[in-house]
Amino acid sequence: MSNLHLSLEVFPPKKEEDFPNAHAVLDSLSKLNPEFISVTYGAGGSNSKKTVEIASYIQNTLNIPSVAHLTCVGNTKQDILNVVNELKKVNVSRILALRGDRPSYMTDEQFNAREFTYATDLVTFLKEKTDFTLFGGCYPEKHFEAPSMEEDLQHLKEKTDAGCGILISQLFFDNDFFYRFLEKAQKAGVKADFHAGIMPITTAKQLGTTVSLSGSSVPKKLADVIATYGDNPEDMRKAGIDFAISQILDLQAHGVTGIHLYSMNKPKVTAEIVAGIR
């Protein structure tokens, strides 16, 4: 389908010596011609330099628009400006503005005195201080801390009104959640381009960690795939790729054009999915 707007997410290597391999991963992913590649951010700013370095490689060496994730929960306004200046130096002008998880080292006192309470505060700050293009996150099954979907959508509207025009969703495995979410977001007056976040589950173990981190529910169809193929790594890999392909094809059939693939730095899996949806 020609109206597919495909983007990818990668994460920076944890160790310095892994950078050459990270560049090789990016070189492979660039062949899929994504519209942009987003780069995750180390909790508490530990990885901000690596994020900048990888975002720069995507932007300047591969000539693909890069989106740098930026979390604010553990950062001061000055910390944020420091990262923004580093990004400016390397010609990166797109930020995915996130609150992020509270870093383990943060005391209650530090947490309660933080300069940014919500992602919306970061969006407002960046809108004032920079001319960056701002992306944000959204939760098809609501943010786990939000008391209700209605309240979550109210906060989402505040975030888009503050200047965040492109939203990337948390991963989900049941498309019905996403369709209902889009309908409710529209009714709530949220104006933005939506990109559906899709993560291929290619090992049984991966599902446990993914679900506990994202809070996404697991539909019977996916649970059955794991029960059937979970003990056979090669079959599980194929079944996980097929599940992601069928999920994306269904989204496209329902008019969803923005697809954001969580690549997990696996170019081969990502390429197989892209081949199946193009």
N, C-alpha and C positions, 0 to 999 in steps of 0.2 A: 504494500500500500504506500503510495507516494506521500500521504499526509502524515507519515510517522515522524514525530520529533523525538529522536533518541538521544539520551544523555547517559553518562556513566559516572559512578563514584569509585574512587580509589582511596587507599590510605597510605600515608608516608611510612617508609621502613622505620623500624624501631632502632636499628643499629646503623652506624655510619657505613660499615662495610657492605651493607645490603643495598646501598644506593645504585650501583651499576645494574643490579638485577631489577630494581624498581624502574630504571630507565628502559630496560628491555621489555618489561611488562607494558609500560606506556607506549613504547614504539609499536607493539603488537596491537594494543587497543586502538591506537590512532588510525589503523587501517580500516576500522569499522566506520570511520567518518561520523563520529558523534557530534551533535551540535555544541555540546560543552562537556567538560569533565570536571567534576567537583572533587575536592581533596579534603579529607577529614582533618580534624584538629585535635591535638593531644590534650587530654584533660589537664586543667590548671595551667595551660600555656607551655607545658614542658616541650611540646613538639612544634611550637609555632614556627621556629626557624625551618624545620623540615617541611612543614606545610607550605611555607613561602617558596622554598627551594623546588619542591615538586610542582607547585602551581606555576612557577616561572618556567620550568622545563616544558610544561604543557603549552603555555602561552607563547613562549619565544622560540623554542626549538621545534615543537610540533605544529605551531601556528593554529592551535585549537583554543577557543575561548576557555579559560579556566575559572572556576568558581572556588574561592578559598573559604572553607568553613571557619567561623569565628565564634567561640563561646565566651560568654561574659560573666558567668557566675563567680569565677575565681579571679577576675581581672578588675583593675581600677580603670578609670577613664584614660589615664596616662598609658597604661599597658596597652589598651585598645589602640590608642593613637600611634604608639610605637609600632605595632603590627601593621596598621594601615600605611604608615610611612614606608615600611619595608616592602609592602605589596606595591605601593606606588612606584618605588624605585625599579621594580622588575615588570612594570607595565601591566600588572593585574588589577582590574577595576571592578571585579564582581565578588560580592561577599554573600555567603549564606549565614545569616545572623541567627544564632541560637543561644538559648540560655545555657545549656549544657548541664551535666550532672555535677553535683557538689563534689569537689576533690576530697579525697580521704583525709588529707592533712588539715583541712579547714576546721577550725574550732567553731563552736556554736556562736561565740562572740564575733568572730570574723564573718561567719555566714550571715548573722543578723545585721551586721554593719556594712554589708556589701553595697557597692555603688550601683549595680544593676540588679533589679529584682527579677524582671522578666525580659524575654527576647524583645518585646515591644520597646523597652527602654533603650536597648542597644540600637534598634532600628531608628528610633527618634534621634539618638545621639549621632549616629553615622550620617543620617539625612542632614543634620545641622552642620556637621564638620567636614563632610566629603561629598564628592559628586559620583560616588560609586553606584553601580546597579545592585539593588538589594534583593536577595532571595530569602525565603523563610521556610520553616517546616510546618506541616499540618498533620493531624491525626485522624484518619478515617474512623478509628474506633474510639475516639476521644483521648486526650492526654490523660495518663493514669492518675494525675493529681487533680484533674478537674472534677468538681462535684457532679456536673451534668454536661451532656453534649451541648445544650443551649448556652451554658456559660463558656464552654470552650470556644464555641463559634463566635461569641461576643468578643472574646480576647483576640481571636483570629481576625475579626473585622477591625479591631483597634490596630492590630499589627499592619494590615494591608493599608488602612487609612493613613498610618504613620509613614508609609512610603515603600512598603515591601510589595512588589507587583508580581512576583513569581513564587509559587509555592511548590515544594517537593514533599510528597507524602512519606510518612513513616511506612515501612513495609507492611503489607497485608497479604493474606492468602485466599481471602474470600471476596470476590469482586463486588458482591451485593453490598458489603459495607461501604465500598468506595462510591458506588452509584447513589446510595442513600445519603452519604456524606456530601456529595456534590450538590444534590438537590437541596439539602438543608442549608449548605453554605450560600447557595444562590438566594434562597429565601431570606437568609440573614443579611444579605447585601454585601457579601464578601466579593470584591472585584479583583481577580488575579488570574494569571495563567497557571493551571494545575498540571503537575507532572506526577504520574502514579509511580510510587516506589516499589520496585519488584526485586525480591531477593530469591535466587535459585537455591533450593535446599538439595544439596548433592550428597550429603552424608546424614545418617540418622542422628549422630551426635550434635551436628550443627543446629538442628531444630530446637533442641533443649536450650542451648545458649541463646539462640536468636529470640525465641519466644520469651524467655525470662527477661531479656534485655528490652524487648520492644513491647511486650504485653499484647502482641497480636494473637487473635484466636486461631485455632487450627481446625479447618473444616474436615468433615469425615473423609472426603475425597483424598486429602493430603495424608491424614492419619492412616488410611488404607494403603497408600503408596509406601509409607514407612514400614507398616506391618508386613507388607508383601516382600519388599526389596531391601529393607534396612540391613540385613545380615550379609548381603552380597554387594560389596562396594561398587563394582562396575555397573551392575543392574540399577543400583540406587542412583548412581550418577546420571545414567540415561533417563531414568524415570523422573528425577528432579528437574532435568533440563526440559523434558516433555511437559511437565506440569507448568513450568514457567512460561513456555511457549503458548500453551493452551490458555493460560491466564491472560497473556498479552493479546492474543488474537481475539479473545472475548471482549477485552477492553476496547480494542480497535473497532470491533463490530458495534459497540455501543457508543461510538463517536469520541472515545478518549484518544487524543493524538500524542500527548506528552507522556513518554515512558522513560523513567529513570532507573537504570539497572544498577543494583548494588553489585559491582563486579567482583568484590572480595579479592581483587588483584589476581584473578584467574582468567587470562585472556582466552584460553581454549574453550572453557565453558561459555564465556560471554559470546565468543564468535559463533558457537553452535546455536545459541539462542537467537542471535541476530539473524543468522542464516534462516532460521525457522520462521521468523516473523516478517522478513522482507520479501 
